[in-house]
Amino acid sequence: MPIHYARRLTAPHRTRQANWHLGIALAFVAGATNAGGFLAVHQYTSHMTGIVSAMADNLVLGSYGPVLAGAGALLSFLFGAAFTAILVNYARRRGLYSEYALPLLIEALLLLGFGLLGAQLSTIEGLFIPATVMLLCFIMGLQNALITKISKAEIRTTHLTGTITDIGVELGKLFYWNMHERPDRPRVLADRSRLKLLSLLLLAFFVGGISGALGFKHAGYLSTVPLALILTGLALVPLLDDVGAVLRRLRKRGV
């Protein structure tokens, strides 16, 4: 049963339930990475709004170093999202089971590298900012692009501005008093299912943030290793399915 469940979470053929469960798991990972990463690099790396605003402020103030640092973080996030698109389309064109699992495996490997080598990476200056910041921004861009493609932009996991906005919209509809009803004016009704999903994503990100902060406080960079293991568990079954398919083709060819 766990194997079938893991396969459904990252299968090429999507269901709403699989999108929900994967989104909630990734929101937890993003919250933990963002909060723990802040303690490590003193910068949030999952949302670009603040980074772009800071770039604009520093440009006006004539502080060009922070502008270049922000540009490095922004480009890292951008390249992470682009890399996900490349992986997904590569796997899709070849009919691989791991179409959505490949980016998760890459994210797991990068988080593992961050956990094992983070202290050394933090001393390396790359594109005007520490390599750790670039790595975390790349990871967040990679993950956000993946869940965006999977859910057709219904779910975001690395930042909460849109999620909280949508919760507010649905709450406004939920508490709206439908007075003076008329046949030509449909009732204002909240999408309770969507409200539940958004609330769970918010809760998962928050709980992940607490876990990430506590983990970094007590274990330092190694606190990302359990997150890497979670992502590996999500990605492993489709990858093994692809390996099995390759081995079956080789046996048919007599190799």
C-alpha positions, 0 to 999 in steps of 0.5 A: 500500500505505501508503494502504491501511494508513493507512486500516485503522489508523483505519477504523470497522470494526476488526481486532485487527491494526489495534488493535495497530498503532494502539495501539503508535503512540499509546503512542509518541506518549503517551510522547514527549508525557508525557516532553517535556511534563514537561520543559516544564511540570514535571508529568506529564500522562498519568495522573491517579492521582498528581494526585488523590493530590496533591490529597488530600495538599494538601487535608489540609495546607491547601495549597489552591493545588495542590488547585485546580491539580490540579482544573484538570488533572483537569478538562482530562483529563476534558473531553478524554475527553468531547470524543473521545466527542462526536466519535466519536458525531457521526461515527458517526451520520453514517456518516463514514469519519473516525469515529476519525480526527477525534480524532487530527486534533484531537490533532495540531492541539493538539500543533502549537499546543503546539509553536509557541506553547508558550513563550507559553502557559506564561505564561498562567494559566488556572484556576489553572494554566498553559495548557500543563498544561491543554492537555497533560492535555486531549490525553492525555484525548482520546487515552486515550478514543479508544484505549479506545473503539476497543479496547473497553478492551483497550488503554491508551496514556497510562499504564502502571499497568494495562499493567504489572499485566496483564504481571505477571498473564500472567507469573505464569500463564506460569511457573505449574507445573501440578502434579497435573493433574485433568480438572475443573481446567483448566491455567493458561495465559498468553495469550501474544498478549496478553503480546506486545501489552502488552510492545510497548505498554510498549516503545513508551511507553518509547522514546517517552519517550526520544525526547520527552525528547531532542527537548525537550532539543535542540529545545524546544517544537518537538519536538512537531511531528514527533508532530503529523505522525505523528498527521496521517498516521494520520488523513489518509486517512479524512478524505480519504475523507470529502471524496471522498464529499462531492464525489461526492454534490455531483456527483450533485446537479449542484452 
